[in-house]
Amino acid sequence: MYKDVPKRVSLINFEFRWINDFFWGAILSHLFYYPVPSNLNYFWGFGSILGILLIIQILTGLLLTIHYIPDVNLAFFSIEFIMRNVQNGWLIRYLHSSGASFLFIMLYCHILRALYYRLFRNTLTWLTGLILFILMMATGFLGYVIVWGQMCEKTICNLSEWRIFRNKDNKLKGVIYPL
């Protein structure tokens, strides 16, 4: 009975329906309808977690560089200024330092997952990951020693066997490099 009645088509409803179908169709196709392997589990999410953590590290690092002074004598005091005087500076610094630790934990889990599933057979991807790992380790070391606090000086001495000397005013006097 109702099949013979023609439907009323409105141009406005058609346009909104098309935009709605296009928008939600694009979102659903990119979020839910990808072909995935049958052995997919939560271990496959480490790469995405690493990407999110890297973005957080970059953003908090950029926010910290606004007030950081890269001088040997003023670097530690600029960190104290960030912690005490900048609004939510303590939160940004702790997000950055804790995020770095969590980033490396997730990085090691990501590498262990790749070893477990024998993904090192794809040589180009594996070598690219190793180069990124080495760059992240170097960046982590440089980010760790940038504050020039007492803990960082001990880290430099322990990791590279450099000797750092200070005069009576606690200013940097000299560094003896290893041969």
PyMOL CGO cylinders between C-alpha atoms (Angstrom):
from pymol import cmd
from pymol.cgo import CYLINDER

trace = [
    CYLINDER, 0.00, 0.00, 0.00, 2.74, 2.46, 0.89, 0.3, 1, 1, 1, 1, 1, 1,
    CYLINDER, 2.74, 2.46, 0.89, 5.05, 1.28, -1.88, 0.3, 1, 1, 1, 1, 1, 1,
    CYLINDER, 5.05, 1.28, -1.88, 3.16, 3.18, -4.53, 0.3, 1, 1, 1, 1, 1, 1,
    CYLINDER, 3.16, 3.18, -4.53, 3.37, 6.54, -2.77, 0.3, 1, 1, 1, 1, 1, 1,
    CYLINDER, 3.37, 6.54, -2.77, 6.37, 8.52, -4.04, 0.3, 1, 1, 1, 1, 1, 1,
    CYLINDER, 6.37, 8.52, -4.04, 8.73, 9.80, -1.36, 0.3, 1, 1, 1, 1, 1, 1,
    CYLINDER, 8.73, 9.80, -1.36, 9.15, 13.49, -0.94, 0.3, 1, 1, 1, 1, 1, 1,
    CYLINDER, 9.15, 13.49, -0.94, 12.73, 14.46, -1.62, 0.3, 1, 1, 1, 1, 1, 1,
    CYLINDER, 12.73, 14.46, -1.62, 13.94, 17.70, -0.18, 0.3, 1, 1, 1, 1, 1, 1,
    CYLINDER, 13.94, 17.70, -0.18, 17.17, 19.24, -1.36, 0.3, 1, 1, 1, 1, 1, 1,
    CYLINDER, 17.17, 19.24, -1.36, 18.11, 20.27, 2.18, 0.3, 1, 1, 1, 1, 1, 1,
    CYLINDER, 18.11, 20.27, 2.18, 17.60, 16.78, 3.61, 0.3, 1, 1, 1, 1, 1, 1,
    CYLINDER, 17.60, 16.78, 3.61, 19.56, 15.30, 0.74, 0.3, 1, 1, 1, 1, 1, 1,
    CYLINDER, 19.56, 15.30, 0.74, 22.53, 17.62, 1.32, 0.3, 1, 1, 1, 1, 1, 1,
    CYLINDER, 22.53, 17.62, 1.32, 22.61, 17.01, 5.07, 0.3, 1, 1, 1, 1, 1, 1,
    CYLINDER, 22.61, 17.01, 5.07, 22.17, 13.28, 4.62, 0.3, 1, 1, 1, 1, 1, 1,
    CYLINDER, 22.17, 13.28, 4.62, 25.04, 13.21, 2.11, 0.3, 1, 1, 1, 1, 1, 1,
    CYLINDER, 25.04, 13.21, 2.11, 27.35, 15.18, 4.44, 0.3, 1, 1, 1, 1, 1, 1,
    CYLINDER, 27.35, 15.18, 4.44, 26.35, 12.99, 7.38, 0.3, 1, 1, 1, 1, 1, 1,
    CYLINDER, 26.35, 12.99, 7.38, 26.92, 9.76, 5.43, 0.3, 1, 1, 1, 1, 1, 1,
    CYLINDER, 26.92, 9.76, 5.43, 30.21, 11.00, 4.02, 0.3, 1, 1, 1, 1, 1, 1,
    CYLINDER, 30.21, 11.00, 4.02, 31.53, 12.22, 7.37, 0.3, 1, 1, 1, 1, 1, 1,
    CYLINDER, 31.53, 12.22, 7.37, 30.54, 9.19, 9.44, 0.3, 1, 1, 1, 1, 1, 1,
    CYLINDER, 30.54, 9.19, 9.44, 31.45, 6.83, 6.62, 0.3, 1, 1, 1, 1, 1, 1,
    CYLINDER, 31.45, 6.83, 6.62, 34.96, 8.26, 6.49, 0.3, 1, 1, 1, 1, 1, 1,
    CYLINDER, 34.96, 8.26, 6.49, 35.37, 8.02, 10.25, 0.3, 1, 1, 1, 1, 1, 1,
    CYLINDER, 35.37, 8.02, 10.25, 34.01, 4.49, 10.46, 0.3, 1, 1, 1, 1, 1, 1,
    CYLINDER, 34.01, 4.49, 10.46, 36.08, 3.31, 7.52, 0.3, 1, 1, 1, 1, 1, 1,
    CYLINDER, 36.08, 3.31, 7.52, 39.27, 4.65, 9.07, 0.3, 1, 1, 1, 1, 1, 1,
    CYLINDER, 39.27, 4.65, 9.07, 38.58, 3.49, 12.61, 0.3, 1, 1, 1, 1, 1, 1,
    CYLINDER, 38.58, 3.49, 12.61, 36.82, 0.18, 12.31, 0.3, 1, 1, 1, 1, 1, 1,
    CYLINDER, 36.82, 0.18, 12.31, 36.92, -1.30, 8.84, 0.3, 1, 1, 1, 1, 1, 1,
    CYLINDER, 36.92, -1.30, 8.84, 40.61, -1.95, 8.17, 0.3, 1, 1, 1, 1, 1, 1,
    CYLINDER, 40.61, -1.95, 8.17, 41.70, -5.46, 7.28, 0.3, 1, 1, 1, 1, 1, 1,
    CYLINDER, 41.70, -5.46, 7.28, 43.59, -6.85, 10.27, 0.3, 1, 1, 1, 1, 1, 1,
    CYLINDER, 43.59, -6.85, 10.27, 45.44, -10.08, 10.91, 0.3, 1, 1, 1, 1, 1, 1,
    CYLINDER, 45.44, -10.08, 10.91, 43.71, -12.81, 12.88, 0.3, 1, 1, 1, 1, 1, 1,
    CYLINDER, 43.71, -12.81, 12.88, 46.32, -12.79, 15.65, 0.3, 1, 1, 1, 1, 1, 1,
    CYLINDER, 46.32, -12.79, 15.65, 45.79, -9.11, 16.50, 0.3, 1, 1, 1, 1, 1, 1,
    CYLINDER, 45.79, -9.11, 16.50, 46.04, -8.38, 20.22, 0.3, 1, 1, 1, 1, 1, 1,
    CYLINDER, 46.04, -8.38, 20.22, 46.89, -5.51, 22.55, 0.3, 1, 1, 1, 1, 1, 1,
    CYLINDER, 46.89, -5.51, 22.55, 50.63, -5.86, 21.90, 0.3, 1, 1, 1, 1, 1, 1,
    CYLINDER, 50.63, -5.86, 21.90, 50.12, -4.33, 18.47, 0.3, 1, 1, 1, 1, 1, 1,
    CYLINDER, 50.12, -4.33, 18.47, 49.21, -0.96, 20.03, 0.3, 1, 1, 1, 1, 1, 1,
    CYLINDER, 49.21, -0.96, 20.03, 52.70, -0.12, 21.29, 0.3, 1, 1, 1, 1, 1, 1,
    CYLINDER, 52.70, -0.12, 21.29, 53.61, 1.80, 18.13, 0.3, 1, 1, 1, 1, 1, 1,
    CYLINDER, 53.61, 1.80, 18.13, 50.58, 4.07, 18.46, 0.3, 1, 1, 1, 1, 1, 1,
    CYLINDER, 50.58, 4.07, 18.46, 51.29, 4.60, 22.16, 0.3, 1, 1, 1, 1, 1, 1,
    CYLINDER, 51.29, 4.60, 22.16, 54.88, 5.52, 21.26, 0.3, 1, 1, 1, 1, 1, 1,
    CYLINDER, 54.88, 5.52, 21.26, 53.64, 8.05, 18.72, 0.3, 1, 1, 1, 1, 1, 1,
    CYLINDER, 53.64, 8.05, 18.72, 51.32, 9.68, 21.26, 0.3, 1, 1, 1, 1, 1, 1,
    CYLINDER, 51.32, 9.68, 21.26, 54.06, 9.76, 23.90, 0.3, 1, 1, 1, 1, 1, 1,
    CYLINDER, 54.06, 9.76, 23.90, 56.51, 11.28, 21.41, 0.3, 1, 1, 1, 1, 1, 1,
    CYLINDER, 56.51, 11.28, 21.41, 54.03, 14.05, 20.60, 0.3, 1, 1, 1, 1, 1, 1,
    CYLINDER, 54.03, 14.05, 20.60, 53.58, 14.71, 24.34, 0.3, 1, 1, 1, 1, 1, 1,
    CYLINDER, 53.58, 14.71, 24.34, 57.36, 14.85, 24.78, 0.3, 1, 1, 1, 1, 1, 1,
    CYLINDER, 57.36, 14.85, 24.78, 57.75, 17.31, 21.91, 0.3, 1, 1, 1, 1, 1, 1,
    CYLINDER, 57.75, 17.31, 21.91, 54.96, 19.57, 23.16, 0.3, 1, 1, 1, 1, 1, 1,
    CYLINDER, 54.96, 19.57, 23.16, 56.13, 19.64, 26.78, 0.3, 1, 1, 1, 1, 1, 1,
    CYLINDER, 56.13, 19.64, 26.78, 59.72, 20.10, 25.65, 0.3, 1, 1, 1, 1, 1, 1,
    CYLINDER, 59.72, 20.10, 25.65, 58.73, 23.11, 23.55, 0.3, 1, 1, 1, 1, 1, 1,
    CYLINDER, 58.73, 23.11, 23.55, 56.81, 24.56, 26.48, 0.3, 1, 1, 1, 1, 1, 1,
    CYLINDER, 56.81, 24.56, 26.48, 59.83, 24.09, 28.77, 0.3, 1, 1, 1, 1, 1, 1,
    CYLINDER, 59.83, 24.09, 28.77, 62.20, 25.77, 26.30, 0.3, 1, 1, 1, 1, 1, 1,
    CYLINDER, 62.20, 25.77, 26.30, 60.21, 29.01, 26.55, 0.3, 1, 1, 1, 1, 1, 1,
    CYLINDER, 60.21, 29.01, 26.55, 61.65, 29.71, 30.03, 0.3, 1, 1, 1, 1, 1, 1,
    CYLINDER, 61.65, 29.71, 30.03, 64.86, 27.66, 29.92, 0.3, 1, 1, 1, 1, 1, 1,
    CYLINDER, 64.86, 27.66, 29.92, 68.20, 29.53, 29.89, 0.3, 1, 1, 1, 1, 1, 1,
    CYLINDER, 68.20, 29.53, 29.89, 70.98, 27.49, 28.20, 0.3, 1, 1, 1, 1, 1, 1,
    CYLINDER, 70.98, 27.49, 28.20, 73.84, 28.86, 30.27, 0.3, 1, 1, 1, 1, 1, 1,
    CYLINDER, 73.84, 28.86, 30.27, 76.14, 26.77, 32.44, 0.3, 1, 1, 1, 1, 1, 1,
    CYLINDER, 76.14, 26.77, 32.44, 75.68, 29.01, 35.46, 0.3, 1, 1, 1, 1, 1, 1,
    CYLINDER, 75.68, 29.01, 35.46, 71.97, 29.77, 35.04, 0.3, 1, 1, 1, 1, 1, 1,
    CYLINDER, 71.97, 29.77, 35.04, 70.48, 26.52, 33.70, 0.3, 1, 1, 1, 1, 1, 1,
    CYLINDER, 70.48, 26.52, 33.70, 69.72, 24.99, 37.09, 0.3, 1, 1, 1, 1, 1, 1,
    CYLINDER, 69.72, 24.99, 37.09, 68.17, 28.24, 38.33, 0.3, 1, 1, 1, 1, 1, 1,
    CYLINDER, 68.17, 28.24, 38.33, 66.01, 28.48, 35.23, 0.3, 1, 1, 1, 1, 1, 1,
    CYLINDER, 66.01, 28.48, 35.23, 64.64, 25.03, 36.05, 0.3, 1, 1, 1, 1, 1, 1,
    CYLINDER, 64.64, 25.03, 36.05, 63.89, 26.25, 39.58, 0.3, 1, 1, 1, 1, 1, 1,
    CYLINDER, 63.89, 26.25, 39.58, 62.16, 29.28, 38.05, 0.3, 1, 1, 1, 1, 1, 1,
    CYLINDER, 62.16, 29.28, 38.05, 60.05, 27.01, 35.85, 0.3, 1, 1, 1, 1, 1, 1,
    CYLINDER, 60.05, 27.01, 35.85, 59.13, 24.84, 38.83, 0.3, 1, 1, 1, 1, 1, 1,
    CYLINDER, 59.13, 24.84, 38.83, 58.23, 27.68, 41.21, 0.3, 1, 1, 1, 1, 1, 1,
    CYLINDER, 58.23, 27.68, 41.21, 57.16, 30.75, 39.23, 0.3, 1, 1, 1, 1, 1, 1,
    CYLINDER, 57.16, 30.75, 39.23, 55.73, 29.61, 35.90, 0.3, 1, 1, 1, 1, 1, 1,
    CYLINDER, 55.73, 29.61, 35.90, 52.05, 28.77, 36.07, 0.3, 1, 1, 1, 1, 1, 1,
    CYLINDER, 52.05, 28.77, 36.07, 51.77, 24.94, 36.00, 0.3, 1, 1, 1, 1, 1, 1,
    CYLINDER, 51.77, 24.94, 36.00, 55.49, 24.75, 35.22, 0.3, 1, 1, 1, 1, 1, 1,
    CYLINDER, 55.49, 24.75, 35.22, 55.91, 21.96, 37.73, 0.3, 1, 1, 1, 1, 1, 1,
    CYLINDER, 55.91, 21.96, 37.73, 53.24, 19.96, 35.92, 0.3, 1, 1, 1, 1, 1, 1,
    CYLINDER, 53.24, 19.96, 35.92, 54.85, 20.47, 32.52, 0.3, 1, 1, 1, 1, 1, 1,
    CYLINDER, 54.85, 20.47, 32.52, 58.27, 19.48, 33.84, 0.3, 1, 1, 1, 1, 1, 1,
    CYLINDER, 58.27, 19.48, 33.84, 56.97, 16.38, 35.59, 0.3, 1, 1, 1, 1, 1, 1,
    CYLINDER, 56.97, 16.38, 35.59, 54.94, 15.39, 32.54, 0.3, 1, 1, 1, 1, 1, 1,
    CYLINDER, 54.94, 15.39, 32.54, 58.10, 15.74, 30.48, 0.3, 1, 1, 1, 1, 1, 1,
    CYLINDER, 58.10, 15.74, 30.48, 60.33, 13.76, 32.84, 0.3, 1, 1, 1, 1, 1, 1,
    CYLINDER, 60.33, 13.76, 32.84, 57.78, 11.05, 33.61, 0.3, 1, 1, 1, 1, 1, 1,
    CYLINDER, 57.78, 11.05, 33.61, 56.78, 10.90, 29.97, 0.3, 1, 1, 1, 1, 1, 1,
    CYLINDER, 56.78, 10.90, 29.97, 60.39, 10.26, 29.00, 0.3, 1, 1, 1, 1, 1, 1,
    CYLINDER, 60.39, 10.26, 29.00, 60.58, 7.30, 31.37, 0.3, 1, 1, 1, 1, 1, 1,
    CYLINDER, 60.58, 7.30, 31.37, 57.27, 5.92, 30.15, 0.3, 1, 1, 1, 1, 1, 1,
    CYLINDER, 57.27, 5.92, 30.15, 58.36, 6.48, 26.53, 0.3, 1, 1, 1, 1, 1, 1,
    CYLINDER, 58.36, 6.48, 26.53, 61.41, 4.29, 27.01, 0.3, 1, 1, 1, 1, 1, 1,
    CYLINDER, 61.41, 4.29, 27.01, 59.41, 1.61, 28.84, 0.3, 1, 1, 1, 1, 1, 1,
    CYLINDER, 59.41, 1.61, 28.84, 56.98, 1.47, 25.91, 0.3, 1, 1, 1, 1, 1, 1,
    CYLINDER, 56.98, 1.47, 25.91, 59.91, 1.52, 23.49, 0.3, 1, 1, 1, 1, 1, 1,
    CYLINDER, 59.91, 1.52, 23.49, 61.44, -1.55, 25.12, 0.3, 1, 1, 1, 1, 1, 1,
    CYLINDER, 61.44, -1.55, 25.12, 58.05, -3.29, 25.09, 0.3, 1, 1, 1, 1, 1, 1,
    CYLINDER, 58.05, -3.29, 25.09, 57.74, -2.41, 21.41, 0.3, 1, 1, 1, 1, 1, 1,
    CYLINDER, 57.74, -2.41, 21.41, 61.17, -3.89, 20.65, 0.3, 1, 1, 1, 1, 1, 1,
    CYLINDER, 61.17, -3.89, 20.65, 60.42, -7.03, 22.68, 0.3, 1, 1, 1, 1, 1, 1,
    CYLINDER, 60.42, -7.03, 22.68, 57.14, -7.47, 20.83, 0.3, 1, 1, 1, 1, 1, 1,
    CYLINDER, 57.14, -7.47, 20.83, 58.98, -7.18, 17.52, 0.3, 1, 1, 1, 1, 1, 1,
    CYLINDER, 58.98, -7.18, 17.52, 61.49, -9.80, 18.66, 0.3, 1, 1, 1, 1, 1, 1,
    CYLINDER, 61.49, -9.80, 18.66, 58.75, -12.12, 19.91, 0.3, 1, 1, 1, 1, 1, 1,
    CYLINDER, 58.75, -12.12, 19.91, 56.83, -12.00, 16.64, 0.3, 1, 1, 1, 1, 1, 1,
    CYLINDER, 56.83, -12.00, 16.64, 60.08, -12.21, 14.62, 0.3, 1, 1, 1, 1, 1, 1,
    CYLINDER, 60.08, -12.21, 14.62, 59.46, -8.95, 12.82, 0.3, 1, 1, 1, 1, 1, 1,
    CYLINDER, 59.46, -8.95, 12.82, 63.21, -8.43, 12.37, 0.3, 1, 1, 1, 1, 1, 1,
    CYLINDER, 63.21, -8.43, 12.37, 62.96, -10.40, 9.14, 0.3, 1, 1, 1, 1, 1, 1,
    CYLINDER, 62.96, -10.40, 9.14, 61.79, -7.23, 7.43, 0.3, 1, 1, 1, 1, 1, 1,
    CYLINDER, 61.79, -7.23, 7.43, 65.31, -5.82, 7.32, 0.3, 1, 1, 1, 1, 1, 1,
    CYLINDER, 65.31, -5.82, 7.32, 64.61, -2.27, 6.18, 0.3, 1, 1, 1, 1, 1, 1,
    CYLINDER, 64.61, -2.27, 6.18, 61.96, -1.71, 8.85, 0.3, 1, 1, 1, 1, 1, 1,
    CYLINDER, 61.96, -1.71, 8.85, 64.15, -3.27, 11.53, 0.3, 1, 1, 1, 1, 1, 1,
    CYLINDER, 64.15, -3.27, 11.53, 67.20, -1.15, 10.64, 0.3, 1, 1, 1, 1, 1, 1,
    CYLINDER, 67.20, -1.15, 10.64, 65.07, 1.99, 10.54, 0.3, 1, 1, 1, 1, 1, 1,
    CYLINDER, 65.07, 1.99, 10.54, 63.79, 1.14, 14.01, 0.3, 1, 1, 1, 1, 1, 1,
    CYLINDER, 63.79, 1.14, 14.01, 67.33, 0.58, 15.29, 0.3, 1, 1, 1, 1, 1, 1,
    CYLINDER, 67.33, 0.58, 15.29, 68.46, 3.94, 13.94, 0.3, 1, 1, 1, 1, 1, 1,
    CYLINDER, 68.46, 3.94, 13.94, 65.46, 5.61, 15.60, 0.3, 1, 1, 1, 1, 1, 1,
    CYLINDER, 65.46, 5.61, 15.60, 66.26, 3.77, 18.84, 0.3, 1, 1, 1, 1, 1, 1,
    CYLINDER, 66.26, 3.77, 18.84, 69.87, 5.02, 18.81, 0.3, 1, 1, 1, 1, 1, 1,
    CYLINDER, 69.87, 5.02, 18.81, 68.69, 8.58, 18.08, 0.3, 1, 1, 1, 1, 1, 1,
    CYLINDER, 68.69, 8.58, 18.08, 66.19, 8.39, 20.93, 0.3, 1, 1, 1, 1, 1, 1,
    CYLINDER, 66.19, 8.39, 20.93, 68.87, 7.13, 23.31, 0.3, 1, 1, 1, 1, 1, 1,
    CYLINDER, 68.87, 7.13, 23.31, 71.16, 10.01, 22.32, 0.3, 1, 1, 1, 1, 1, 1,
    CYLINDER, 71.16, 10.01, 22.32, 68.32, 12.52, 22.68, 0.3, 1, 1, 1, 1, 1, 1,
    CYLINDER, 68.32, 12.52, 22.68, 67.41, 11.07, 26.08, 0.3, 1, 1, 1, 1, 1, 1,
    CYLINDER, 67.41, 11.07, 26.08, 71.02, 11.41, 27.25, 0.3, 1, 1, 1, 1, 1, 1,
    CYLINDER, 71.02, 11.41, 27.25, 71.22, 15.01, 26.06, 0.3, 1, 1, 1, 1, 1, 1,
    CYLINDER, 71.22, 15.01, 26.06, 67.88, 15.85, 27.65, 0.3, 1, 1, 1, 1, 1, 1,
    CYLINDER, 67.88, 15.85, 27.65, 69.03, 14.30, 30.90, 0.3, 1, 1, 1, 1, 1, 1,
    CYLINDER, 69.03, 14.30, 30.90, 72.21, 16.37, 31.16, 0.3, 1, 1, 1, 1, 1, 1,
    CYLINDER, 72.21, 16.37, 31.16, 70.73, 19.67, 29.98, 0.3, 1, 1, 1, 1, 1, 1,
    CYLINDER, 70.73, 19.67, 29.98, 69.86, 20.83, 33.51, 0.3, 1, 1, 1, 1, 1, 1,
    CYLINDER, 69.86, 20.83, 33.51, 73.47, 20.76, 34.76, 0.3, 1, 1, 1, 1, 1, 1,
    CYLINDER, 73.47, 20.76, 34.76, 72.49, 19.82, 38.30, 0.3, 1, 1, 1, 1, 1, 1,
    CYLINDER, 72.49, 19.82, 38.30, 74.63, 17.69, 40.61, 0.3, 1, 1, 1, 1, 1, 1,
    CYLINDER, 74.63, 17.69, 40.61, 72.86, 14.52, 39.54, 0.3, 1, 1, 1, 1, 1, 1,
    CYLINDER, 72.86, 14.52, 39.54, 73.54, 15.31, 35.89, 0.3, 1, 1, 1, 1, 1, 1,
    CYLINDER, 73.54, 15.31, 35.89, 77.23, 15.96, 36.48, 0.3, 1, 1, 1, 1, 1, 1,
    CYLINDER, 77.23, 15.96, 36.48, 77.54, 12.57, 38.16, 0.3, 1, 1, 1, 1, 1, 1,
    CYLINDER, 77.54, 12.57, 38.16, 75.78, 11.01, 35.19, 0.3, 1, 1, 1, 1, 1, 1,
    CYLINDER, 75.78, 11.01, 35.19, 78.23, 12.62, 32.79, 0.3, 1, 1, 1, 1, 1, 1,
    CYLINDER, 78.23, 12.62, 32.79, 81.16, 11.42, 34.88, 0.3, 1, 1, 1, 1, 1, 1,
    CYLINDER, 81.16, 11.42, 34.88, 79.79, 7.90, 35.17, 0.3, 1, 1, 1, 1, 1, 1,
    CYLINDER, 79.79, 7.90, 35.17, 78.75, 7.45, 31.56, 0.3, 1, 1, 1, 1, 1, 1,
    CYLINDER, 78.75, 7.45, 31.56, 81.72, 9.00, 29.83, 0.3, 1, 1, 1, 1, 1, 1,
    CYLINDER, 81.72, 9.00, 29.83, 84.40, 9.12, 32.55, 0.3, 1, 1, 1, 1, 1, 1,
    CYLINDER, 84.40, 9.12, 32.55, 84.88, 12.86, 32.16, 0.3, 1, 1, 1, 1, 1, 1,
    CYLINDER, 84.88, 12.86, 32.16, 86.22, 14.84, 35.08, 0.3, 1, 1, 1, 1, 1, 1,
    CYLINDER, 86.22, 14.84, 35.08, 84.44, 18.09, 35.87, 0.3, 1, 1, 1, 1, 1, 1,
    CYLINDER, 84.44, 18.09, 35.87, 86.14, 20.61, 38.11, 0.3, 1, 1, 1, 1, 1, 1,
    CYLINDER, 86.14, 20.61, 38.11, 84.52, 23.56, 39.86, 0.3, 1, 1, 1, 1, 1, 1,
    CYLINDER, 84.52, 23.56, 39.86, 86.12, 26.48, 41.64, 0.3, 1, 1, 1, 1, 1, 1,
    CYLINDER, 86.12, 26.48, 41.64, 85.15, 27.86, 45.07, 0.3, 1, 1, 1, 1, 1, 1,
    CYLINDER, 85.15, 27.86, 45.07, 82.21, 29.84, 43.67, 0.3, 1, 1, 1, 1, 1, 1,
    CYLINDER, 82.21, 29.84, 43.67, 80.72, 26.61, 42.26, 0.3, 1, 1, 1, 1, 1, 1,
    CYLINDER, 80.72, 26.61, 42.26, 81.29, 27.79, 38.69, 0.3, 1, 1, 1, 1, 1, 1,
    CYLINDER, 81.29, 27.79, 38.69, 82.49, 25.43, 36.01, 0.3, 1, 1, 1, 1, 1, 1,
    CYLINDER, 82.49, 25.43, 36.01, 86.29, 25.54, 35.89, 0.3, 1, 1, 1, 1, 1, 1,
    CYLINDER, 86.29, 25.54, 35.89, 87.18, 22.89, 33.37, 0.3, 1, 1, 1, 1, 1, 1,
    CYLINDER, 87.18, 22.89, 33.37, 86.50, 19.49, 31.92, 0.3, 1, 1, 1, 1, 1, 1,
    CYLINDER, 86.50, 19.49, 31.92, 89.10, 16.81, 31.22, 0.3, 1, 1, 1, 1, 1, 1,
    CYLINDER, 89.10, 16.81, 31.22, 88.02, 14.65, 28.34, 0.3, 1, 1, 1, 1, 1, 1,
    CYLINDER, 88.02, 14.65, 28.34, 89.04, 10.97, 28.19, 0.3, 1, 1, 1, 1, 1, 1,
    CYLINDER, 89.04, 10.97, 28.19, 91.43, 9.83, 25.51, 0.3, 1, 1, 1, 1, 1, 1,
]
cmd.load_cgo(trace, "trace")
